[in-house]
Amino acid sequence: MDSTSSISTNVNNIPVFNDTNFKKWKEHVIIVLGCMDLDYALREDRPPDLTNASTAEQRSTMEKWERSNRMSLMIMKHSIPEVIRGAIPEETRAKAFLDQITNRFAANEKVETKTILSKLVSMRYKEKENIREYIMEMSNLVTRLKALKLELSEDILVHLVLISLPTQFSPFKISYNT
């Protein structure tokens, strides 16, 4: 695969941004830019302006940062529909652009947290389900909450599972409690 098609494949693997997939979009952007070695401008602040006294190393660092910044901005903007892009103030630095998007759309993480937590506490085991898959689903929800910075202990998960089980599991509950 030549480098042009590789770049195209990487960029096209970034999901189109919408107001509900911010976390997934950001994760993909960071992975793609990192794999393409273009994330320098996201990790490092802009170097000081060059002067006549600047060394070759300083010039090289500035060149690397400017290329990373330019390409990062282009790649991020490519995956954001114009209607959303128009609502974000014009920005010349990739890191600041990503921060603006984060500030504007991170609030949706609160909605996602509430939705997942509601689902977790309202789950009830149905007789025809596989008990192991049911517990794994609850564990997955706890893991998703942890990624949203709401950490529930294993003890809480165990209690949520026990609470959600029907009366036919009473002997199991008693055994666990003793």
C-alpha positions in Angstrom: 0.0 0.0 0.0 1.5 3.4 -0.9 1.6 6.2 1.6 -1.2 8.2 -0.1 -3.7 5.3 0.2 -2.5 4.6 3.7 -3.1 8.2 4.7 -6.6 8.1 3.1 -7.4 4.8 4.9 -6.3 6.2 8.2 -8.3 9.5 7.8 -11.4 7.6 6.6 -11.3 5.4 9.7 -12.2 8.5 11.8 -15.9 8.5 12.3 -17.8 11.6 11.2 -18.2 13.7 14.2 -21.7 14.4 15.6 -22.9 15.7 18.9 -23.4 12.2 20.3 -20.1 10.5 19.4 -17.5 13.0 20.7 -15.6 10.5 22.9 -15.3 7.9 20.1 -14.4 10.6 17.5 -11.7 12.1 19.8 -10.2 8.6 20.5 -10.0 7.8 16.8 -8.5 11.2 15.9 -5.8 10.8 18.6 -5.0 7.2 17.5 -4.9 8.1 13.8 -2.7 11.2 14.3 -0.4 9.1 16.6 -0.1 6.3 14.1 0.7 8.8 11.4 3.2 10.5 13.7 1.3 13.8 13.4 0.2 14.2 17.0 3.3 16.4 18.0 1.3 19.6 18.0 -1.3 18.0 20.3 1.3 16.9 22.8 3.7 19.8 22.7 3.2 23.6 22.9 4.3 25.7 19.9 8.0 26.3 20.1 9.2 29.9 20.4 9.4 32.0 17.2 12.6 31.5 15.2 15.2 34.2 15.0 18.4 34.6 13.0 20.2 33.0 16.0 18.0 29.9 16.0 19.8 26.6 15.7 19.2 23.9 13.1 17.6 21.8 15.8 15.2 24.7 16.8 14.3 25.1 13.1 13.7 21.4 12.7 11.5 21.3 15.8 9.5 24.3 14.6 9.1 22.6 11.2 7.9 19.4 12.8 5.4 21.3 15.0 4.0 23.4 12.2 3.5 20.3 9.9 1.9 18.4 12.7 -0.3 21.3 13.6 -1.4 21.9 10.0 -2.1 18.3 9.2 -3.9 17.7 12.5 -6.2 20.6 11.9 -6.9 19.4 8.4 -7.6 15.9 9.5 -9.8 16.9 12.4 -11.8 19.4 10.3 -12.2 16.8 7.5 -14.2 14.6 9.9 -16.4 17.3 11.2 -19.5 18.4 9.2 -19.5 22.0 8.1 -22.6 22.7 10.2 -20.8 21.8 13.4 -17.5 23.3 12.2 -19.2 26.6 11.7 -20.2 26.7 15.4 -16.6 26.4 16.5 -14.5 29.6 16.5 -11.7 29.5 13.9 -8.5 28.3 15.4 -5.0 28.1 14.1 -3.6 25.6 16.7 -4.7 22.0 16.6 -4.5 21.6 20.4 -6.7 24.7 21.1 -9.1 23.5 18.4 -9.5 20.1 20.0 -9.8 21.8 23.5 -12.7 24.0 22.1 -14.5 20.9 20.8 -13.9 19.1 24.1 -15.3 22.0 26.1 -18.3 22.3 23.9 -19.2 18.6 23.6 -17.9 17.0 26.8 -21.2 17.9 28.5 -22.7 15.0 26.5 -20.6 12.7 28.7 -22.8 13.7 31.6 -25.9 12.6 29.6 -24.1 9.3 28.7 -23.1 8.7 32.3 -26.7 9.3 33.4 -28.1 6.9 30.7 -25.6 4.1 31.6 -26.1 4.5 35.3 -29.9 4.4 34.9 -29.6 1.3 32.8 -27.3 -0.4 35.3 -29.6 0.2 38.4 -32.7 -0.7 36.6 -31.4 -4.0 35.1 -33.3 -7.1 36.1 -32.4 -10.7 35.3 -34.9 -12.5 33.1 -35.2 -16.2 33.5 -34.3 -17.1 29.9 -31.0 -15.1 29.9 -27.6 -16.7 30.4 -26.6 -15.6 33.9 -22.9 -15.2 33.0 -23.7 -13.0 30.0 -26.1 -10.9 32.2 -23.3 -10.3 34.8 -20.8 -9.6 32.0 -23.2 -7.0 30.6 -23.5 -5.3 34.1 -19.7 -5.4 34.4 -19.4 -3.8 30.9 -21.7 -0.9 32.0 -19.5 -0.4 35.1 -16.4 -0.3 32.9 -18.1 2.2 30.6 -18.9 4.4 33.6 -15.3 4.2 34.7 -14.2 5.5 31.3 -16.6 8.4 32.0 -14.8 9.1 35.3 -17.5 7.5 37.5 -15.9 4.6 39.2 -18.0 2.0 41.0 -16.2 -0.6 43.2 -16.5 -4.3 42.6 -18.5 -4.6 45.8 -21.1 -2.2 44.4 -21.3 -4.3 41.2 -21.8 -7.5 43.2 -24.6 -5.9 45.2 -26.2 -4.5 42.1 -26.1 -8.0 40.6 -27.6 -9.6 43.7 -30.3 -7.0 44.0 -31.3 -7.5 40.4 -31.7 -11.3 40.7 -35.2 -12.8 41.1 -36.3 -14.7 44.2 -35.3 -18.1 42.7 -31.7 -17.0 43.4 -32.4 -16.6 47.2 -30.2 -19.6 48.2 -27.3 -18.1 46.3 -27.9 -14.7 47.8 -28.0 -16.2 51.3 -24.9 -18.2 50.6 -23.0 -15.1 49.4 -24.1 -13.0 52.4 -22.9 -15.6 54.9 
